[in-house]
Amino acid sequence: MTEMSRLRWQCRRGTKELDVLLENYLNNRYSQALAAEQQAFADLLELPDPQLLAIIMGQISPANEQQRCVIDALRRTTGS
């Protein structure tokens, strides 16, 4: 399985809204992102859905600046 296939599979979550956000980032930004941001995205995909959603909604802070960049990009795609 290629890296992109693995990430695409990990973007499939428990809620359609989360799926759409994550897949949109993967399709539109991931390939142009720096390696540190790509790793941050992969790290975020390892989080449980409730924690990831809380980070996206701004209820808890991302673990580091690279994750913050990913979250900011996710929010921009939704107009949030």
PEJOBEL-V951883 format. One record per backbone hydrogen bond with DSSP energy under -1.0 kcal/mol. NH is the residue of the N-H (numbers start at 1). CO is the residue of the C=O. E is the energy in kcal/mol with one decimal. If there is no record, write none. Layout:
BEGIN
{{NH/CO/E} {NH/CO/E}}
END
This chain:
BEGIN
{{6/2/-2.5} {7/3/-2.7} {8/4/-2.7} {9/5/-2.3} {10/6/-2.2} {11/7/-1.5} {12/9/-1.3} {19/15/-2.2} {20/16/-2.7} {21/17/-2.2} {22/18/-2.5} {23/19/-2.8} {24/20/-2.3} {25/21/-2.0} {26/22/-2.5} {27/23/-2.7} {28/24/-2.3} {29/25/-2.7} {30/25/-2.0} {32/29/-1.3} {33/29/-1.1} {33/30/-1.0} {38/34/-2.4} {39/35/-2.4} {40/36/-1.9} {41/37/-2.3} {42/38/-2.2} {43/39/-2.6} {44/40/-2.4} {45/41/-1.9} {47/44/-1.5} {52/48/-2.5} {53/49/-2.9} {54/50/-2.0} {55/51/-2.0} {56/52/-2.4} {57/53/-2.6} {58/55/-1.1} {59/54/-2.4} {60/54/-1.2} {68/64/-1.9} {69/65/-2.0} {70/66/-1.8} {71/67/-2.7} {72/68/-2.7} {73/69/-2.1} {74/70/-2.5} {75/71/-2.6} {76/72/-2.2} {77/73/-1.5} {79/75/-1.0} {80/75/-1.8}}
END
